[in-house]
Amino acid sequence: MEIQAKKENVKSLVWDIVVDISWSNLSHKYFGKSRSWLSQKFVGKGGNGTPIEFTDTERETLKNALNDLAKRIQVCASKL
């Protein structure tokens, strides 16, 4: 049950910003993966329908990617 809660937590945590971020660029830049790979992780199902989820390392990478984007946005905004 804890695994299911973890997966849902990632999806719900990014829901507020999901339409405002280029997940394709994020996936390529920070994970070296396709947008479909990241989408499958959010949905919790692999291409063949098997259950998949973020590993602890992938969750940390996503966290760092979002923090990096936040910093870059703040720097850009401060220059306006």
BABA-135958 format. One record per atom (N, C-alpha, C, CB): residue number from 0; atom name; x, y, z. Coordinates in steps of 0.05 Angstrom, whole numbers, padded with zeros to 5 digits, always signed. Each point is the difference from the previous one (the first is absolute). Glycine has a CB too. Layout:
BEGIN
<nr:NUM; atom:CA; x:X; y:Y; z:Z> $
...
! end
This chain:
BEGIN
<nr:0; atom:N; x:+00016; y:-00024; z:+00000> $
<nr:0; atom:CA; x:-00016; y:+00024; z:+00000> $
<nr:0; atom:C; x:+00017; y:+00025; z:+00000> $
<nr:0; atom:CB; x:-00036; y:-00025; z:+00024> $
<nr:1; atom:N; x:+00058; y:+00025; z:-00011> $
<nr:1; atom:CA; x:+00018; y:+00023; z:+00002> $
<nr:1; atom:C; x:+00011; y:+00007; z:-00028> $
<nr:1; atom:CB; x:+00013; y:-00013; z:+00047> $
<nr:2; atom:N; x:-00008; y:-00007; z:-00064> $
<nr:2; atom:CA; x:+00010; y:+00004; z:-00027> $
<nr:2; atom:C; x:-00021; y:+00016; z:-00016> $
<nr:2; atom:CB; x:+00028; y:-00042; z:+00002> $
<nr:3; atom:N; x:-00053; y:+00034; z:-00001> $
<nr:3; atom:CA; x:-00021; y:+00013; z:-00014> $
<nr:3; atom:C; x:-00002; y:+00029; z:+00009> $
<nr:3; atom:CB; x:-00025; y:-00043; z:-00004> $
<nr:4; atom:N; x:+00026; y:+00048; z:+00030> $
<nr:4; atom:CA; x:-00001; y:+00027; z:+00011> $
<nr:4; atom:C; x:+00023; y:+00017; z:-00011> $
<nr:4; atom:CB; x:-00023; y:-00017; z:+00041> $
<nr:5; atom:N; x:+00047; y:+00006; z:-00043> $
<nr:5; atom:CA; x:+00023; y:+00014; z:-00010> $
<nr:5; atom:C; x:-00005; y:+00009; z:-00029> $
<nr:5; atom:CB; x:+00030; y:-00026; z:+00031> $
<nr:6; atom:N; x:-00040; y:+00008; z:-00048> $
<nr:6; atom:CA; x:-00004; y:+00006; z:-00028> $
<nr:6; atom:C; x:-00021; y:+00022; z:-00002> $
<nr:6; atom:CB; x:+00011; y:-00047; z:-00013> $
<nr:7; atom:N; x:-00033; y:+00045; z:+00027> $
<nr:7; atom:CA; x:-00021; y:+00020; z:-00001> $
<nr:7; atom:C; x:+00010; y:+00027; z:+00010> $
<nr:7; atom:CB; x:-00034; y:-00036; z:+00006> $
<nr:8; atom:N; x:+00051; y:+00035; z:+00014> $
<nr:8; atom:CA; x:+00011; y:+00024; z:+00011> $
<nr:8; atom:C; x:+00016; y:+00016; z:-00021> $
<nr:8; atom:CB; x:+00002; y:-00022; z:+00045> $
<nr:9; atom:N; x:+00015; y:+00009; z:-00061> $
<nr:9; atom:CA; x:+00015; y:+00014; z:-00020> $
<nr:9; atom:C; x:-00019; y:+00012; z:-00020> $
<nr:9; atom:CB; x:+00039; y:-00032; z:+00005> $
<nr:10; atom:N; x:-00058; y:+00017; z:-00015> $
<nr:10; atom:CA; x:-00019; y:+00011; z:-00019> $
<nr:10; atom:C; x:-00016; y:+00024; z:+00011> $
<nr:10; atom:CB; x:-00003; y:-00046; z:-00020> $
<nr:11; atom:N; x:-00006; y:+00043; z:+00044> $
<nr:11; atom:CA; x:-00016; y:+00022; z:+00012> $
<nr:11; atom:C; x:+00018; y:+00024; z:+00006> $
<nr:11; atom:CB; x:-00032; y:-00034; z:+00020> $
<nr:12; atom:N; x:+00057; y:+00030; z:-00013> $
<nr:12; atom:CA; x:+00018; y:+00022; z:+00006> $
<nr:12; atom:C; x:+00005; y:+00017; z:-00024> $
<nr:12; atom:CB; x:+00021; y:-00028; z:+00035> $
<nr:13; atom:N; x:-00019; y:+00017; z:-00059> $
<nr:13; atom:CA; x:+00006; y:+00015; z:-00024> $
<nr:13; atom:C; x:-00025; y:+00010; z:-00014> $
<nr:13; atom:CB; x:+00042; y:-00026; z:-00005> $
<nr:14; atom:N; x:-00066; y:+00018; z:+00014> $
<nr:14; atom:CA; x:-00024; y:+00006; z:-00014> $
<nr:14; atom:C; x:-00004; y:+00030; z:-00005> $
<nr:14; atom:CB; x:-00020; y:-00042; z:+00020> $
<nr:15; atom:N; x:+00026; y:+00058; z:+00000> $
<nr:15; atom:CA; x:-00004; y:+00029; z:-00002> $
<nr:15; atom:C; x:+00016; y:+00013; z:-00023> $
<nr:15; atom:CB; x:-00009; y:+00000; z:+00049> $
<nr:16; atom:N; x:+00032; y:-00012; z:-00056> $
<nr:16; atom:CA; x:+00018; y:+00012; z:-00020> $
<nr:16; atom:C; x:+00001; y:-00017; z:-00026> $
<nr:16; atom:CB; x:+00026; y:+00020; z:+00037> $
<nr:17; atom:N; x:-00041; y:-00041; z:-00038> $
<nr:17; atom:CA; x:+00003; y:-00019; z:-00022> $
<nr:17; atom:C; x:-00003; y:+00013; z:-00028> $
<nr:17; atom:CB; x:-00018; y:-00035; z:+00031> $
<nr:18; atom:N; x:+00000; y:+00054; z:-00034> $
<nr:18; atom:CA; x:-00003; y:+00012; z:-00027> $
<nr:18; atom:C; x:+00019; y:+00023; z:-00005> $
<nr:18; atom:CB; x:-00048; y:-00013; z:+00002> $
<nr:19; atom:N; x:+00063; y:+00022; z:+00018> $
<nr:19; atom:CA; x:+00017; y:+00023; z:-00003> $
<nr:19; atom:C; x:+00030; y:-00008; z:-00005> $
<nr:19; atom:CB; x:-00031; y:+00025; z:+00029> $
<nr:20; atom:N; x:+00036; y:-00050; z:-00030> $
<nr:20; atom:CA; x:+00028; y:-00009; z:-00003> $
<nr:20; atom:C; x:+00002; y:-00017; z:-00025> $
<nr:20; atom:CB; x:+00008; y:+00001; z:+00050> $
<nr:21; atom:N; x:+00014; y:+00002; z:-00064> $
<nr:21; atom:CA; x:+00006; y:-00018; z:-00023> $
<nr:21; atom:C; x:+00012; y:-00026; z:+00012> $
<nr:21; atom:CB; x:+00007; y:+00039; z:-00033> $
<nr:22; atom:N; x:-00024; y:-00059; z:+00037> $
<nr:22; atom:CA; x:+00009; y:-00025; z:+00012> $
<nr:22; atom:C; x:+00019; y:-00014; z:-00019> $
<nr:22; atom:CB; x:-00042; y:-00004; z:+00026> $
<nr:23; atom:N; x:+00039; y:+00008; z:-00052> $
<nr:23; atom:CA; x:+00018; y:-00012; z:-00019> $
<nr:23; atom:C; x:+00028; y:+00010; z:+00004> $
<nr:23; atom:CB; x:-00037; y:-00004; z:-00033> $
<nr:24; atom:N; x:+00040; y:+00031; z:+00035> $
<nr:24; atom:CA; x:+00027; y:+00011; z:+00005> $
<nr:24; atom:C; x:+00011; y:-00008; z:+00027> $
<nr:24; atom:CB; x:-00013; y:+00039; z:-00028> $
<nr:25; atom:N; x:-00004; y:-00039; z:+00048> $
<nr:25; atom:CA; x:+00009; y:-00009; z:+00027> $
<nr:25; atom:C; x:+00010; y:-00029; z:-00001> $
<nr:25; atom:CB; x:-00032; y:+00033; z:+00021> $
<nr:26; atom:N; x:+00017; y:-00050; z:-00034> $
<nr:26; atom:CA; x:+00007; y:-00028; z:-00001> $
<nr:26; atom:C; x:+00026; y:-00005; z:-00014> $
<nr:26; atom:CB; x:-00049; y:-00011; z:+00000> $
<nr:27; atom:N; x:+00053; y:+00026; z:-00023> $
<nr:27; atom:CA; x:+00025; y:-00003; z:-00015> $
<nr:27; atom:C; x:+00024; y:+00011; z:+00015> $
<nr:27; atom:CB; x:-00027; y:+00002; z:-00042> $
<nr:28; atom:N; x:+00023; y:+00022; z:+00053> $
<nr:28; atom:CA; x:+00023; y:+00014; z:+00013> $
<nr:28; atom:C; x:+00009; y:-00013; z:+00026> $
<nr:28; atom:CB; x:-00017; y:+00042; z:-00021> $
<nr:29; atom:N; x:-00002; y:-00049; z:+00038> $
<nr:29; atom:CA; x:+00007; y:-00009; z:+00027> $
<nr:29; atom:C; x:+00001; y:-00030; z:+00003> $
<nr:29; atom:CB; x:-00020; y:+00041; z:+00016> $
<nr:30; atom:N; x:+00005; y:-00056; z:-00033> $
<nr:30; atom:CA; x:+00000; y:-00029; z:+00002> $
<nr:30; atom:C; x:+00013; y:-00014; z:-00024> $
<nr:30; atom:CB; x:-00042; y:+00005; z:+00027> $
<nr:31; atom:N; x:+00045; y:+00010; z:-00049> $
<nr:31; atom:CA; x:+00010; y:-00013; z:-00025> $
<nr:31; atom:C; x:-00020; y:-00019; z:-00011> $
<nr:31; atom:CB; x:+00047; y:+00006; z:+00017> $
<nr:32; atom:N; x:-00072; y:-00001; z:-00013> $
<nr:32; atom:CA; x:-00022; y:-00019; z:-00008> $
<nr:32; atom:C; x:-00020; y:+00016; z:-00017> $
<nr:32; atom:CB; x:+00006; y:-00029; z:+00041> $
<nr:33; atom:N; x:-00024; y:+00014; z:-00053> $
<nr:33; atom:CA; x:-00021; y:+00012; z:-00017> $
<nr:33; atom:C; x:-00023; y:+00011; z:+00018> $
<nr:33; atom:CB; x:+00012; y:-00031; z:-00038> $
<nr:34; atom:N; x:-00029; y:+00047; z:+00026> $
<nr:34; atom:CA; x:-00023; y:+00011; z:+00014> $
<nr:34; atom:C; x:-00019; y:-00023; z:+00007> $
<nr:34; atom:CB; x:+00005; y:+00044; z:-00024> $
<nr:35; atom:N; x:-00007; y:-00064; z:+00006> $
<nr:35; atom:CA; x:-00018; y:-00022; z:+00005> $
<nr:35; atom:C; x:+00009; y:-00016; z:+00025> $
<nr:35; atom:CB; x:-00011; y:-00003; z:-00049> $
<nr:36; atom:N; x:+00038; y:+00001; z:+00053> $
<nr:36; atom:CA; x:+00010; y:-00014; z:+00023> $
<nr:36; atom:C; x:-00010; y:+00014; z:+00026> $
<nr:36; atom:CB; x:+00041; y:-00015; z:-00026> $
<nr:37; atom:N; x:-00039; y:+00042; z:+00026> $
<nr:37; atom:CA; x:-00008; y:+00015; z:+00023> $
<nr:37; atom:C; x:-00030; y:-00002; z:+00004> $
<nr:37; atom:CB; x:+00038; y:+00032; z:-00006> $
<nr:38; atom:N; x:-00053; y:-00030; z:-00016> $
<nr:38; atom:CA; x:-00029; y:-00003; z:+00002> $
<nr:38; atom:C; x:-00008; y:-00027; z:+00011> $
<nr:38; atom:CB; x:-00004; y:+00031; z:-00039> $
<nr:39; atom:N; x:+00018; y:-00052; z:+00031> $
<nr:39; atom:CA; x:-00006; y:-00027; z:+00010> $
<nr:39; atom:C; x:+00005; y:-00001; z:+00030> $
<nr:39; atom:CB; x:+00011; y:-00020; z:-00045> $
<nr:40; atom:N; x:+00010; y:+00033; z:+00054> $
<nr:40; atom:CA; x:+00006; y:+00001; z:+00028> $
<nr:40; atom:C; x:-00022; y:+00014; z:+00016> $
<nr:40; atom:CB; x:+00049; y:+00000; z:-00011> $
<nr:41; atom:N; x:-00059; y:+00022; z:+00000> $
<nr:41; atom:CA; x:-00022; y:+00015; z:+00014> $
<nr:41; atom:C; x:-00025; y:-00017; z:+00001> $
<nr:41; atom:CB; x:+00020; y:+00043; z:-00016> $
<nr:42; atom:N; x:-00026; y:-00057; z:-00006> $
<nr:42; atom:CA; x:-00024; y:-00016; z:-00001> $
<nr:42; atom:C; x:+00003; y:-00026; z:+00016> $
<nr:42; atom:CB; x:-00010; y:+00019; z:-00046> $
<nr:43; atom:N; x:+00034; y:-00029; z:+00047> $
<nr:43; atom:CA; x:+00006; y:-00024; z:+00015> $
<nr:43; atom:C; x:-00003; y:-00026; z:-00016> $
<nr:43; atom:CB; x:-00016; y:+00024; z:+00039> $
<nr:44; atom:N; x:+00017; y:-00021; z:-00066> $
<nr:44; atom:CA; x:-00001; y:-00023; z:-00017> $
<nr:44; atom:C; x:+00020; y:+00003; z:-00022> $
<nr:44; atom:CB; x:-00049; y:-00007; z:+00010> $
<nr:45; atom:N; x:+00065; y:-00015; z:-00015> $
<nr:45; atom:CA; x:+00019; y:+00000; z:-00021> $
<nr:45; atom:C; x:-00014; y:-00004; z:-00027> $
<nr:45; atom:CB; x:+00034; y:-00019; z:+00031> $
<nr:46; atom:N; x:-00018; y:+00020; z:-00052> $
<nr:46; atom:CA; x:-00011; y:-00002; z:-00027> $
<nr:46; atom:C; x:-00015; y:-00026; z:-00005> $
<nr:46; atom:CB; x:+00037; y:+00028; z:-00015> $
<nr:47; atom:N; x:-00030; y:-00049; z:+00029> $
<nr:47; atom:CA; x:-00014; y:-00025; z:-00003> $
<nr:47; atom:C; x:-00021; y:-00005; z:+00021> $
<nr:47; atom:CB; x:+00041; y:-00018; z:-00020> $
<nr:48; atom:N; x:-00048; y:+00040; z:+00035> $
<nr:48; atom:CA; x:-00021; y:-00002; z:+00020> $
<nr:48; atom:C; x:+00009; y:-00010; z:+00028> $
<nr:48; atom:CB; x:-00030; y:-00007; z:-00037> $
<nr:49; atom:N; x:+00056; y:+00001; z:+00040> $
<nr:49; atom:CA; x:+00009; y:-00009; z:+00025> $
<nr:49; atom:C; x:+00003; y:+00023; z:+00020> $
<nr:49; atom:CB; x:+00024; y:-00038; z:-00023> $
<nr:50; atom:N; x:-00029; y:+00034; z:+00048> $
<nr:50; atom:CA; x:+00003; y:+00022; z:+00020> $
<nr:50; atom:C; x:+00029; y:+00009; z:+00002> $
<nr:50; atom:CB; x:-00039; y:-00019; z:+00025> $
<nr:51; atom:N; x:+00043; y:+00045; z:-00025> $
<nr:51; atom:CA; x:+00026; y:+00012; z:+00004> $
<nr:51; atom:C; x:-00004; y:+00024; z:+00019> $
<nr:51; atom:CB; x:+00018; y:-00015; z:-00046> $
<nr:52; atom:N; x:+00003; y:+00023; z:+00059> $
<nr:52; atom:CA; x:-00001; y:+00023; z:+00017> $
<nr:52; atom:C; x:+00027; y:+00013; z:+00002> $
<nr:52; atom:CB; x:-00037; y:-00020; z:+00027> $
<nr:53; atom:N; x:+00038; y:+00044; z:-00016> $
<nr:53; atom:CA; x:+00025; y:+00014; z:+00003> $
<nr:53; atom:C; x:+00017; y:-00014; z:+00022> $
<nr:53; atom:CB; x:-00021; y:+00043; z:-00014> $
<nr:54; atom:N; x:+00046; y:-00047; z:+00008> $
<nr:54; atom:CA; x:+00018; y:-00010; z:+00021> $
<nr:54; atom:C; x:+00007; y:+00024; z:+00018> $
<nr:54; atom:CB; x:+00020; y:-00036; z:-00031> $
<nr:55; atom:N; x:-00008; y:+00030; z:+00053> $
<nr:55; atom:CA; x:+00009; y:+00022; z:+00018> $
<nr:55; atom:C; x:+00019; y:+00019; z:-00014> $
<nr:55; atom:CB; x:-00006; y:-00030; z:+00040> $
<nr:56; atom:N; x:+00024; y:+00019; z:-00056> $
<nr:56; atom:CA; x:+00019; y:+00016; z:-00015> $
<nr:56; atom:C; x:-00014; y:+00018; z:-00020> $
<nr:56; atom:CB; x:+00035; y:-00036; z:+00007> $
<nr:57; atom:N; x:-00055; y:+00025; z:-00021> $
<nr:57; atom:CA; x:-00015; y:+00015; z:-00020> $
<nr:57; atom:C; x:-00016; y:+00022; z:+00013> $
<nr:57; atom:CB; x:-00002; y:-00040; z:-00029> $
<nr:58; atom:N; x:-00009; y:+00034; z:+00053> $
<nr:58; atom:CA; x:-00015; y:+00021; z:+00015> $
<nr:58; atom:C; x:+00019; y:+00023; z:+00007> $
<nr:58; atom:CB; x:-00032; y:-00035; z:+00018> $
<nr:59; atom:N; x:+00056; y:+00028; z:-00009> $
<nr:59; atom:CA; x:+00020; y:+00021; z:+00007> $
<nr:59; atom:C; x:+00008; y:+00016; z:-00025> $
<nr:59; atom:CB; x:+00016; y:-00030; z:+00038> $
<nr:60; atom:N; x:-00013; y:+00016; z:-00061> $
<nr:60; atom:CA; x:+00007; y:+00014; z:-00025> $
<nr:60; atom:C; x:-00023; y:+00019; z:-00007> $
<nr:60; atom:CB; x:+00028; y:-00039; z:-00015> $
<nr:61; atom:N; x:-00052; y:+00031; z:+00017> $
<nr:61; atom:CA; x:-00023; y:+00017; z:-00006> $
<nr:61; atom:C; x:-00001; y:+00024; z:+00018> $
<nr:61; atom:CB; x:-00026; y:-00040; z:-00017> $
<nr:62; atom:N; x:+00031; y:+00035; z:+00043> $
<nr:62; atom:CA; x:+00000; y:+00022; z:+00019> $
<nr:62; atom:C; x:+00022; y:+00020; z:-00007> $
<nr:62; atom:CB; x:-00016; y:-00032; z:+00036> $
<nr:63; atom:N; x:+00040; y:+00022; z:-00043> $
<nr:63; atom:CA; x:+00022; y:+00018; z:-00007> $
<nr:63; atom:C; x:-00006; y:+00015; z:-00026> $
<nr:63; atom:CB; x:+00032; y:-00031; z:+00023> $
<nr:64; atom:N; x:-00045; y:+00018; z:-00042> $
<nr:64; atom:CA; x:-00007; y:+00013; z:-00025> $
<nr:64; atom:C; x:-00019; y:+00023; z:+00004> $
<nr:64; atom:CB; x:+00007; y:-00044; z:-00024> $
<nr:65; atom:N; x:-00028; y:+00039; z:+00041> $
<nr:65; atom:CA; x:-00019; y:+00021; z:+00005> $
<nr:65; atom:C; x:+00012; y:+00023; z:+00016> $
<nr:65; atom:CB; x:-00036; y:-00035; z:+00000> $
<nr:66; atom:N; x:+00054; y:+00029; z:+00018> $
<nr:66; atom:CA; x:+00014; y:+00021; z:+00015> $
<nr:66; atom:C; x:+00018; y:+00016; z:-00019> $
<nr:66; atom:CB; x:-00001; y:-00028; z:+00042> $
<nr:67; atom:N; x:+00014; y:+00015; z:-00061> $
<nr:67; atom:CA; x:+00016; y:+00014; z:-00019> $
<nr:67; atom:C; x:-00017; y:+00018; z:-00017> $
<nr:67; atom:CB; x:+00033; y:-00038; z:-00001> $
<nr:68; atom:N; x:-00055; y:+00028; z:-00009> $
<nr:68; atom:CA; x:-00018; y:+00017; z:-00016> $
<nr:68; atom:C; x:-00010; y:+00024; z:+00016> $
<nr:68; atom:CB; x:-00014; y:-00041; z:-00026> $
<nr:69; atom:N; x:+00007; y:+00037; z:+00052> $
<nr:69; atom:CA; x:-00009; y:+00021; z:+00017> $
<nr:69; atom:C; x:+00021; y:+00022; z:+00002> $
<nr:69; atom:CB; x:-00029; y:-00032; z:+00025> $
<nr:70; atom:N; x:+00054; y:+00024; z:-00021> $
<nr:70; atom:CA; x:+00021; y:+00020; z:+00003> $
<nr:70; atom:C; x:+00004; y:+00015; z:-00026> $
<nr:70; atom:CB; x:+00023; y:-00029; z:+00034> $
<nr:71; atom:N; x:-00024; y:+00015; z:-00057> $
<nr:71; atom:CA; x:+00004; y:+00012; z:-00026> $
<nr:71; atom:C; x:-00022; y:+00020; z:-00006> $
<nr:71; atom:CB; x:+00024; y:-00041; z:-00016> $
<nr:72; atom:N; x:-00049; y:+00034; z:+00024> $
<nr:72; atom:CA; x:-00023; y:+00018; z:-00004> $
<nr:72; atom:C; x:+00004; y:+00025; z:+00018> $
<nr:72; atom:CB; x:-00030; y:-00039; z:-00011> $
<nr:73; atom:N; x:+00039; y:+00036; z:+00036> $
<nr:73; atom:CA; x:+00004; y:+00023; z:+00017> $
<nr:73; atom:C; x:+00022; y:+00018; z:-00011> $
<nr:73; atom:CB; x:-00015; y:-00027; z:+00039> $
<nr:74; atom:N; x:+00036; y:+00016; z:-00049> $
<nr:74; atom:CA; x:+00022; y:+00017; z:-00012> $
<nr:74; atom:C; x:-00011; y:+00015; z:-00024> $
<nr:74; atom:CB; x:+00035; y:-00033; z:+00016> $
<nr:75; atom:N; x:-00050; y:+00020; z:-00032> $
<nr:75; atom:CA; x:-00012; y:+00013; z:-00024> $
<nr:75; atom:C; x:-00019; y:+00022; z:+00009> $
<nr:75; atom:CB; x:+00004; y:-00043; z:-00027> $
<nr:76; atom:N; x:-00021; y:+00037; z:+00046> $
<nr:76; atom:CA; x:-00019; y:+00020; z:+00009> $
<nr:76; atom:C; x:+00013; y:+00025; z:+00012> $
<nr:76; atom:CB; x:-00033; y:-00037; z:+00008> $
<nr:77; atom:N; x:+00055; y:+00032; z:+00006> $
<nr:77; atom:CA; x:+00014; y:+00022; z:+00013> $
<nr:77; atom:C; x:+00014; y:+00019; z:-00020> $
<nr:77; atom:CB; x:+00007; y:-00029; z:+00039> $
<nr:78; atom:N; x:-00003; y:+00019; z:-00063> $
<nr:78; atom:CA; x:+00012; y:+00016; z:-00021> $
<nr:78; atom:C; x:-00020; y:+00017; z:-00015> $
<nr:78; atom:CB; x:+00035; y:-00035; z:-00005> $
<nr:79; atom:N; x:-00060; y:+00031; z:+00009> $
<nr:79; atom:CA; x:-00021; y:+00015; z:-00014> $
<nr:79; atom:C; x:-00003; y:+00028; z:+00012> $
<nr:79; atom:CB; x:-00023; y:-00042; z:-00011> $
! end
